[in-house]
């Protein structure tokens, strides 16, 4: 892809979905299709106009309900098209999906501790690693950026783990470094990236419409 001019750069907004019933209960959801909670619906309603103010030209969303409802709020507020992209789904957490953090820690203590240290292992035994997520998210971004013109802004409505993978891929950060320097995205928080002559740079991280604060630790995705 050719770099955008300094006067008319391309932009990408990576947006995490609103709170779900699983988030509220501390459950690892991964690719389970859990619905937004009442608070999450309010967050999604508020984030639409807030992200629309960034002048997006299109929205691409994970096909999981929580991300699509959040992305639809932005698309409606901005009056722009929205398209599903399964490659922007959350990490598949294998046998951890549907378990609480306490249950995972009790049944998989060594593996859970490794994840908390930032080590990249397959979640839940037969799930994905972050390297797997980076590969598919990066492929999705490559395709959707191919026809993003100078001055346009792409909103990616996605998930906590997949969102951080997307930002790391754009910035060229290895996952251990991204895990250390990028805090987890809060529900309905976003990061904005701007393309320059030397590549992408992070303009904002964990911005929000004001409902809640960023998660202080990595929550279940």
N, C-alpha and C positions, 0 to 999 in steps of 0.2 A: 504494500500500500504506500502511496506517496504521502509525505507529511503535508499537513494543512498549512496555509500561510499564517503568519503571526496575527494578521488582521482579521482573519475569518476561520478560526480553528474549528475542527470537529470536536464534539464532546460526547461523553458517555456518562450516564447516571446509573449507578448500580443501587437498586432499592431492595431492601428486605421486606417481606410480607408483614402484615399486622399480626398481633398476638393470636395464637390458636388455643384451643382448649387443651392441647397437649403441652404447649409452652407453659400455660398457667399451672399445669399439674406437674411440671418438671419431667415430662416423659420424652424419651428419645423417639422422634417421629420419622426422621429420615425421609423415605419416599411414601410413607403412609399419608393418605389424603385427608388429614384432619381439618375440620372447619375453623374459621376464625371465631374467636370468643366474642362476647358482647363488646369488650374493650377493643378487641382487634377490629371489629366492624367500625367502631368510632375512629380508630386510628387511620384506617384505610380511607374513610370519608374525609378526614382532615388532610391526609397527605396528598390527595389528588390535586387540589388547588395549589398547594405549596410547591409540588414538583412541576406542575403546569407553568408556574411562574418562571421556570428555567427554560422555557420555550422549546420543549421537545418536539421533534418532528415525527417520531414513531415510538411505539412501545412494543417490546418483545418480552414475552413472559414464559416462565416455567408453566407447564400444563397442569401442575397441581393446583387445586382449588384456591388455597390460601394465597398463592402468588398471583393467580389470575384475577381474583377479586380485587387485590391491591392494585395491580397494573391497570385494571379496567377503570378504577377511580381516576387514575392519572389520564388515561386516554380520553375519558369522557370530559374531564375538566379542560383538557387541552384541545379537544376536537381533532384528535389524530388517530390513525389506525393502530390496531393492536393485533399481534399474531402470536400463536403458541410456538414454543420452542422446547421440546422435551430435553434437549441437552443442557438446559439451565435448571434442571431439577436438583434437589438437594442430594447430598451424598447418601448412598444406600448404606444403612447402618446394620445390615444383616440381622443376626439374632437379637441385637439390642433394640430393634424397632418395637415400640410398644411397652418397653420397660422404663421404669423410673431410673434416675441417676443412682439412687441407693441400690436398686436391684442390680444394675450393671456393675457397680463397684463391688457388691457382694459376690456375684457369680463370675466376674471377669476382673479380678483385682489387678493383676499384672498388666493386662491389656488397657484397662481404664487409666492406670497410672502412666502408662506409656503415652497415651493420647494427651494427658494433661501436661506431660513434659514436652510436648510438641513433636513426638516421634510419629512417623507416618506408617501406620499399620492398617490392615484391612479391618474395618469396624465389624464387630459381631461375628468374627470368623470368616463368613462367606460374603461379607459386604465389600464396599469399595474402599480404597485408600484415597488420600487427597490427591496423589499423583494421577489416579484414574479420573477424578473430578476435573483437575486442571486440564487434562487431555481433551475431555469432551466439551468443557466450557470454552476452552481456547479454540477448538474447532468451530463451535457455534459463533463465537465472536468474530473469527476470521470471515465466516460467510456473511454475517450481518454487517460487518464493517466494509465489505467489498464494494457495496453500492451506497455507502453513507458519504454524501458530498460535503464539500467545505461549508462550514457554517451550520451544519445540521447537528442535531442532538438525539442520540439513541438512549431510551430508558430501558434498562434490563430489570424486570421485576422477578426477583429470585429469592434465595434463602441465605441463611447465615454463613454456612460453610461454602456453598457454591458462590456466594457473593464475594467472599474474601478470595477465593480461588480466581475469580474473574479479575479482580483488581490486581492481584499479584501477577497474573499473566500479562495484563496490560503494562504494568510497571517493570516487568522483567525480574521480579523478585523470586528467589527460591523459596519453597514453602517453609523451611525452618525460620528464615528471616521474616517472612510475611506473618507467621504465627506469633513471632516475638514483637514485631513493631506495630502490627495492625490489631487493635482491639476488636472484639466481636461486634458486629453491627447489632444495634438494638432493634426491636420490632418497629417497622415503619421508619427506620432511619436509612439514610442513603449517603453515598459518596459520589462526588463529581470529579471526573477526570477530563483533562484538556490536552489535546494533541499539539505538540510543538515540533520544531524542526528536528529535535533529537529524540522524539518519541513522546510517550504519554507521561503526564505528571498529575499528581493528586492535588486538586484544588481544595476540596472539603472532604471530611470524613465524619461519620456519625452525626450528620445534620438531621434535624427533625422538625416536625410541625409543632413541637412543644408538648406532646403527650408522652410523658415518661422520660426516662433517662437511659443512656446506653448501659447494657449489661456489663457489670464490672469483671465478670469472668466468662469463659466460654460456656454458653448454655448448650443443652442438647439441641441439635439442629432441627 
